[in-house]
Amino acid sequence: MSARVLRIGVAGLGRAFTLMLPTLRRDARVRLVAAADPVTAARTQFERDFDARTHDSVAALCADPDVEVVYVATPHELHAEHALLAFAHGKHVLVEKPLAVALADCTRMIDAAAAARRHLIVGHSHSFDGPVLRVRELIDSGEFGAVRMIHAFYATDYLYRPRRPEELRTADGGGVIYSQAVHQLDIVRLLGGGLVRSIRAQTGTWDPQRPTEGAYSALLTFANGTFASATYSGYGHYDGDELADNISEVGLPRSGTDYGAARRRLAAAAPDTAEAALKAARNYGGSAYVPLADSVAPAHQHFGHVLVCCDRGDLRPTPHGVAIYGDAERRFQPLPAPTVPRAEVIDELWSAVVDDRPPLHDGRWARATLEACTAMLDSARDGRDIVLQYQAAPGSR
């Protein structure tokens, strides 16, 4: 094992952090050395779990001399502010998706990273998932010819999980566009070549008690002629994991006995403050916090059903590998279960910081995905195609 370890300070100990925590615990290339969060219970738990210091502000965390990389896991609307603080103190930044809520903020973050000569990496998005990356490799091999069409579909109970008030306000980065479409469109862009030319979309806001987008369907046209459909529902009826071998989004088997659980939990909470309190209780350090199992997941993470149609075959990433449908035969290319969940994120972070290699999921790539997401909102509002301007191809810098 290399003696080199990336020293990470965490800005925000909420839900995003808990999903990355199994990775940060198990990957020997990183060490958690500090954290910042306004919630005392979360800071106390972090100090106890990692024998590490905590700060009551992100500014103090960014000024901590022992921190090499700041992992920005604060609410969406704070990503830009906190990333800019980190760059001002000479830190590398790993920021949760989406990069920001506004394209102008994305550009500020990109420029700040360049001025500081530090790396900006955006993740986790599900385009890091091993089977998705393997499909991209198969496309690049040329064996199946050009990509012609992509279909992506997923359905979850996202909208009925406990939310803070701002998570139900689109202007603050709430709803499924900024939290879920960013996953799906990142996958579609990676597999389609990155350069989306235009988007036409419809969105659904169907529950007055959850006044933000809970569903969408979009048609993406790429500069190379590829087209893609992306559809998602977060209204908690059909479970898209049925199309993924009953493996959950985080790579764990689904029990099949928890249908409707999110709606039932939400029904037990009153609006606004009670719902926010319910979410806080389930967060890191909260009274109802249950950590994700540290045991190795039996499958890869995923974001629903994806089918890539090429000239000489179709490719379908699954939690266990890649299904390949050729001209004359059908076969399955298995991938070993990950020993560290989301290790691909650390692969990219390590390669950037230690080897100074440009990451795939850099600021320009993430800005292009955010542009596609905001174009969906614009298209649905105006009833027209939206032409994109900030797109980036995989590996282009």
C-alpha positions as CSV (number, residue, x, y, z in Angstrom):
1,M,0.0,0.0,0.0
2,S,1.3,3.4,-0.9
3,A,2.3,5.7,2.0
4,R,0.6,8.6,0.2
5,V,-2.9,9.3,1.5
6,L,-5.2,12.1,0.5
7,R,-6.3,14.1,3.5
8,I,-10.0,15.0,3.2
9,G,-12.0,17.6,5.0
10,V,-15.8,17.2,4.7
11,A,-18.0,20.2,4.3
12,G,-21.5,19.0,5.2
13,L,-22.3,15.8,7.1
14,G,-25.8,15.3,5.6
15,R,-27.3,12.6,3.3
16,A,-24.7,12.9,0.6
17,F,-21.9,12.3,3.1
18,T,-23.6,9.2,4.5
19,L,-23.8,7.7,1.0
20,M,-20.1,8.3,0.4
21,L,-19.1,7.2,3.9
22,P,-18.6,3.5,3.1
23,T,-16.2,4.6,0.3
24,L,-14.3,7.0,2.5
25,R,-14.1,4.4,5.3
26,R,-12.9,1.5,3.1
27,D,-10.6,3.1,0.6
28,A,-7.0,3.2,2.0
29,R,-6.0,6.0,-0.3
30,V,-8.0,8.6,1.7
31,R,-8.3,9.6,5.3
32,L,-10.9,11.9,6.9
33,V,-9.0,14.5,8.9
34,A,-11.7,17.2,9.5
35,A,-15.3,18.1,9.0
36,A,-17.6,21.1,9.2
37,D,-21.3,21.1,9.9
38,P,-23.7,23.4,11.8
39,V,-25.3,20.5,13.7
40,T,-23.5,19.7,16.9
41,A,-24.6,16.1,17.0
42,A,-23.1,15.4,13.6
43,R,-19.8,17.0,14.6
44,T,-19.7,14.9,17.8
45,Q,-20.4,11.7,15.8
46,F,-17.6,12.6,13.4
47,E,-15.1,13.3,16.1
48,R,-16.0,10.0,17.8
49,D,-16.0,7.9,14.6
50,F,-12.7,9.3,13.1
51,D,-10.8,10.8,16.0
52,A,-10.6,13.9,13.9
53,R,-11.3,17.6,14.5
54,T,-14.4,19.4,13.4
55,H,-15.3,23.0,12.7
56,D,-18.5,25.0,13.0
57,S,-18.0,26.7,9.6
58,V,-16.8,25.8,6.2
59,A,-14.5,28.8,6.2
60,A,-12.6,27.4,9.2
61,L,-12.5,23.9,7.5
62,C,-11.0,25.4,4.3
63,A,-8.4,27.2,6.4
64,D,-7.4,24.0,8.2
65,P,-3.7,23.3,7.2
66,D,-4.1,19.6,7.5
67,V,-6.9,19.4,4.8
68,E,-5.7,18.7,1.3
69,V,-9.0,18.1,-0.4
70,V,-12.4,19.6,0.6
71,Y,-15.3,17.3,-0.1
72,V,-18.2,19.7,-0.6
73,A,-21.4,17.9,0.4
74,T,-23.5,20.9,1.5
75,P,-26.9,21.7,0.0
76,H,-26.9,22.4,-3.7
77,E,-27.3,26.1,-3.4
78,L,-24.1,26.4,-1.3
79,H,-21.8,24.4,-3.6
80,A,-20.4,27.4,-5.4
81,E,-19.7,29.4,-2.2
82,H,-18.0,26.6,-0.4
83,A,-15.9,25.5,-3.4
84,L,-14.7,29.0,-3.9
85,L,-13.7,29.2,-0.3
86,A,-11.7,26.0,-0.7
87,F,-9.9,27.2,-3.8
88,A,-9.1,30.5,-2.1
89,H,-7.2,28.4,0.5
90,G,-5.4,26.3,-2.1
91,K,-7.4,23.1,-1.7
92,H,-8.5,20.6,-4.3
93,V,-12.3,20.2,-4.4
94,L,-14.5,17.1,-4.7
95,V,-18.0,18.5,-4.9
96,E,-21.3,16.6,-4.9
97,K,-23.5,16.8,-7.9
98,P,-24.9,19.1,-9.2
99,L,-21.8,21.4,-9.6
100,A,-24.0,24.3,-8.7
101,V,-27.6,25.6,-9.4
102,A,-26.7,28.4,-11.8
103,L,-24.4,28.1,-14.9
104,A,-22.7,31.4,-14.0
105,D,-21.7,29.9,-10.6
106,C,-20.3,26.8,-12.5
107,T,-18.1,29.1,-14.6
108,R,-16.9,30.9,-11.5
109,M,-15.9,27.6,-9.9
110,I,-14.1,26.5,-13.1
111,D,-12.2,29.8,-13.3
112,A,-11.3,29.7,-9.6
113,A,-9.9,26.1,-9.9
114,A,-7.7,27.2,-12.8
115,A,-6.5,30.3,-11.0
116,A,-5.6,28.2,-7.9
117,R,-4.0,25.5,-10.1
118,R,-6.2,23.0,-8.2
119,H,-8.5,20.2,-9.4
120,L,-12.2,20.4,-9.4
121,I,-14.0,17.0,-9.6
122,V,-17.7,16.5,-9.4
123,G,-19.1,13.3,-8.0
124,H,-20.7,11.0,-7.1
125,S,-22.9,10.8,-10.2
126,H,-23.8,7.4,-11.6
127,S,-21.7,7.9,-14.7
128,F,-18.9,6.7,-12.3
129,D,-20.6,3.3,-12.0
130,G,-18.4,0.4,-13.2
131,P,-20.9,-1.1,-15.7
132,V,-21.5,2.4,-17.3
133,L,-17.8,3.0,-17.7
134,R,-17.4,-0.5,-19.2
135,V,-20.1,0.3,-21.8
136,R,-18.2,3.4,-22.7
137,E,-15.0,1.3,-23.2
138,L,-17.0,-1.1,-25.4
139,I,-18.2,1.8,-27.5
140,D,-14.7,3.2,-27.8
141,S,-13.4,-0.2,-28.9
142,G,-15.3,0.2,-32.2
143,E,-16.6,-3.3,-32.1
144,F,-20.2,-2.2,-32.2
145,G,-20.0,0.8,-34.5
146,A,-21.6,4.1,-33.9
147,V,-24.0,4.8,-31.1
148,R,-27.4,5.6,-32.7
149,M,-29.9,5.8,-29.8
150,I,-30.0,5.6,-26.0
151,H,-32.9,4.9,-23.8
152,A,-32.7,5.6,-20.0
153,F,-35.6,5.0,-17.6
154,Y,-35.9,5.0,-13.8
155,A,-38.6,5.3,-11.2
156,T,-38.1,5.7,-7.4
157,D,-39.8,7.2,-4.3
158,Y,-37.4,10.2,-4.3
159,L,-40.1,12.9,-3.9
160,Y,-41.5,11.3,-0.7
161,R,-38.3,11.0,1.2
162,P,-38.1,13.5,4.1
163,R,-37.1,16.9,2.7
164,R,-36.0,20.3,4.0
165,P,-38.3,23.1,2.7
166,E,-35.7,24.3,0.1
167,E,-35.5,20.8,-1.4
168,L,-39.0,21.3,-2.6
169,R,-38.2,24.7,-4.2
170,T,-36.9,24.4,-7.8
171,A,-35.2,27.8,-7.6
172,D,-33.0,26.6,-4.7
173,G,-32.0,23.4,-6.5
174,G,-34.9,21.3,-5.3
175,G,-36.9,18.6,-7.1
176,V,-35.8,15.8,-9.3
177,I,-34.1,17.8,-12.1
178,Y,-31.2,19.0,-10.0
179,S,-30.9,15.8,-7.9
180,Q,-31.9,13.0,-10.2
181,A,-31.7,14.2,-13.8
182,V,-28.1,15.2,-13.2
183,H,-27.4,11.4,-12.7
184,Q,-29.3,10.2,-15.7
185,L,-28.1,12.9,-18.1
186,D,-24.5,12.4,-17.0
187,I,-24.8,8.8,-18.0
188,V,-26.6,9.6,-21.3
189,R,-24.0,12.3,-22.2
190,L,-21.1,10.0,-21.4
191,L,-22.5,7.2,-23.5
192,G,-23.6,9.4,-26.3
193,G,-20.4,11.4,-26.7
194,G,-21.1,14.3,-24.5
195,L,-22.0,17.0,-27.1
196,V,-25.7,17.5,-26.7
197,R,-27.0,19.9,-29.4
198,S,-30.6,20.4,-28.2
199,I,-33.2,19.2,-25.7
200,R,-37.0,19.0,-25.8
201,A,-38.6,18.1,-22.5
202,Q,-41.7,17.9,-20.4
203,T,-41.8,17.9,-16.6
204,G,-44.4,16.9,-14.1
205,T,-45.4,18.7,-10.8
206,W,-48.4,16.7,-9.8
207,D,-48.6,16.9,-6.0
208,P,-49.5,20.3,-4.5
209,Q,-47.9,19.2,-1.2
210,R,-44.6,18.7,-3.0
211,P,-44.5,21.8,-5.2
212,T,-41.5,21.0,-7.4
213,E,-40.8,18.7,-10.4
214,G,-41.3,15.1,-9.5
215,A,-41.0,13.6,-13.0
216,Y,-39.7,14.4,-16.5
217,S,-39.2,13.0,-20.0
218,A,-36.7,14.5,-22.4
219,L,-35.4,13.9,-25.9
220,L,-31.7,14.8,-26.4
221,T,-30.2,15.2,-29.8
222,F,-26.4,15.0,-30.1
223,A,-24.1,16.8,-32.5
224,N,-23.1,13.5,-34.0
225,G,-26.7,12.5,-34.8
226,T,-27.2,10.2,-31.8
227,F,-30.5,10.8,-30.0
228,A,-31.6,9.7,-26.5
229,S,-34.7,9.6,-24.4
230,A,-34.4,10.1,-20.6
231,T,-37.5,9.5,-18.4
232,Y,-37.8,9.5,-14.6
233,S,-40.5,9.5,-12.0
234,G,-39.9,10.1,-8.3
235,Y,-43.6,9.7,-7.3
236,G,-43.0,6.4,-5.5
237,H,-45.3,4.0,-7.2
238,Y,-43.6,1.7,-9.7
239,D,-40.1,0.7,-8.5
240,G,-37.5,0.9,-11.3
241,D,-35.2,-1.5,-9.5
242,E,-37.4,-4.3,-10.9
243,L,-35.6,-3.7,-14.2
244,A,-32.2,-3.9,-12.4
245,D,-32.4,-7.5,-11.0
246,N,-34.1,-6.1,-7.9
247,I,-30.8,-4.4,-6.9
248,S,-31.1,-1.0,-5.3
249,E,-29.4,2.1,-6.5
250,V,-26.6,1.6,-4.0
251,G,-26.0,-2.0,-5.1
252,L,-27.9,-3.9,-2.3
253,P,-30.7,-6.4,-2.8
254,R,-34.2,-5.2,-2.4
255,S,-36.4,-7.0,0.1
256,G,-39.6,-6.5,-1.7
257,T,-41.4,-5.9,1.6
258,D,-41.0,-2.1,1.9
259,Y,-43.3,-1.0,-0.9
260,G,-44.8,2.4,-0.1
261,A,-42.5,2.9,2.9
262,A,-41.4,6.4,2.0
263,R,-45.0,7.6,1.8
264,R,-45.9,5.9,5.1
265,R,-43.0,7.6,6.9
266,L,-43.9,11.0,5.4
267,A,-47.6,10.6,6.3
268,A,-46.5,10.3,10.0
269,A,-44.8,13.8,9.8
270,A,-46.5,17.2,9.8
271,P,-45.4,19.7,7.0
272,D,-42.4,21.9,7.1
273,T,-40.5,21.8,10.4
274,A,-41.6,18.3,11.4
275,E,-40.5,16.9,8.0
276,A,-37.2,18.7,8.2
277,A,-36.8,17.3,11.7
278,L,-37.5,13.8,10.4
279,K,-34.8,14.2,7.8
280,A,-32.3,15.6,10.4
281,A,-33.0,12.7,12.7
282,R,-32.1,10.2,10.0
283,N,-28.9,12.1,9.0
284,Y,-25.4,11.4,10.3
285,G,-25.4,11.8,14.1
286,G,-29.2,12.1,14.3
287,S,-31.3,10.1,16.7
288,A,-32.6,7.8,14.0
289,Y,-29.3,7.5,12.0
290,V,-28.5,4.0,10.7
291,P,-25.2,3.8,8.8
292,L,-25.0,2.0,5.6
293,A,-23.5,-1.5,6.0
294,D,-19.7,-1.6,5.8
295,S,-20.0,-5.1,4.2
296,V,-19.2,-5.3,0.5
297,A,-22.3,-4.9,-1.7
298,P,-22.9,-7.8,-3.9
299,A,-23.4,-5.7,-7.0
300,H,-22.6,-2.4,-8.6
301,Q,-24.6,0.8,-8.1
302,H,-26.9,1.9,-10.9
303,F,-29.5,4.4,-12.0
304,G,-32.1,2.3,-13.6
305,H,-32.5,0.8,-17.1
306,V,-30.2,2.0,-19.8
307,L,-30.0,0.6,-23.4
308,V,-27.4,1.8,-25.9
309,C,-28.3,1.0,-29.5
310,C,-25.3,0.8,-31.9
311,D,-24.9,-0.2,-35.6
312,R,-23.8,-3.7,-34.7
313,G,-25.4,-4.4,-31.4
314,D,-27.1,-3.1,-28.3
315,L,-25.4,-2.7,-24.9
316,R,-27.1,-2.7,-21.5
317,P,-25.3,-1.9,-18.2
318,T,-26.7,-3.9,-15.3
319,P,-25.7,-4.1,-11.6
320,H,-23.7,-7.3,-12.4
321,G,-22.0,-6.4,-15.7
322,V,-23.0,-5.6,-19.3
323,A,-25.5,-7.5,-21.4
324,I,-24.4,-7.5,-25.1
325,Y,-26.9,-8.1,-27.9
326,G,-24.9,-8.6,-31.1
327,D,-25.9,-9.4,-34.7
328,A,-25.8,-13.2,-34.2
329,E,-25.6,-13.8,-30.5
330,R,-26.5,-12.6,-27.0
331,R,-23.9,-12.7,-24.3
332,F,-23.2,-11.3,-20.8
333,Q,-19.9,-9.8,-19.7
334,P,-19.9,-10.0,-15.9
335,L,-18.0,-7.5,-13.8
336,P,-16.7,-8.5,-10.3
337,A,-18.6,-6.8,-7.4
338,P,-16.7,-3.8,-6.2
339,T,-14.6,-4.3,-3.1
340,V,-15.0,-0.6,-2.3
341,P,-18.3,1.1,-3.3
342,R,-17.8,4.1,-5.5
343,A,-14.1,3.5,-5.7
344,E,-14.2,5.0,-9.2
345,V,-14.6,8.4,-7.5
346,I,-11.4,7.9,-5.5
347,D,-9.7,6.6,-8.7
348,E,-10.4,9.9,-10.4
349,L,-9.6,12.0,-7.4
350,W,-6.3,10.2,-6.8
351,S,-5.3,10.4,-10.5
352,A,-5.9,14.1,-10.6
353,V,-4.3,15.1,-7.3
354,V,-1.4,12.7,-7.1
355,D,-0.7,12.2,-10.8
356,D,-2.0,15.6,-12.1
357,R,-4.1,14.0,-14.8
358,P,-7.1,15.9,-16.0
359,P,-10.3,14.2,-14.5
360,L,-13.2,13.2,-16.7
361,H,-15.8,14.6,-14.3
362,D,-14.2,18.1,-14.1
363,G,-16.0,21.4,-13.9
364,R,-16.5,21.8,-17.7
365,W,-18.1,18.3,-17.9
366,A,-20.3,19.0,-14.9
367,R,-21.3,22.4,-16.2
368,A,-22.4,20.7,-19.4
369,T,-24.6,18.3,-17.5
370,L,-26.1,21.1,-15.5
371,E,-26.8,23.0,-18.7
372,A,-28.7,20.0,-20.0
373,C,-30.7,19.9,-16.8
374,T,-31.7,23.6,-16.8
375,A,-32.5,23.2,-20.5
376,M,-35.1,20.6,-19.6
377,L,-36.8,23.2,-17.2
378,D,-36.6,25.9,-19.9
379,S,-38.0,23.6,-22.6
380,A,-40.9,22.4,-20.4
381,R,-41.8,26.0,-19.5
382,D,-41.5,27.5,-23.0
383,G,-42.7,24.5,-25.0
384,R,-39.7,24.5,-27.4
385,D,-36.4,23.0,-28.2
386,I,-33.4,24.4,-26.3
387,V,-30.1,24.7,-28.0
388,L,-27.0,24.1,-25.7
389,Q,-23.8,26.1,-25.7
390,Y,-21.5,24.7,-23.0
391,Q,-21.2,21.0,-23.9
392,A,-18.0,19.0,-23.6
393,A,-17.0,15.6,-24.9
394,P,-15.5,12.9,-22.6
395,G,-11.8,13.6,-22.2
396,S,-11.9,17.0,-23.9
397,R,-10.1,19.8,-22.1
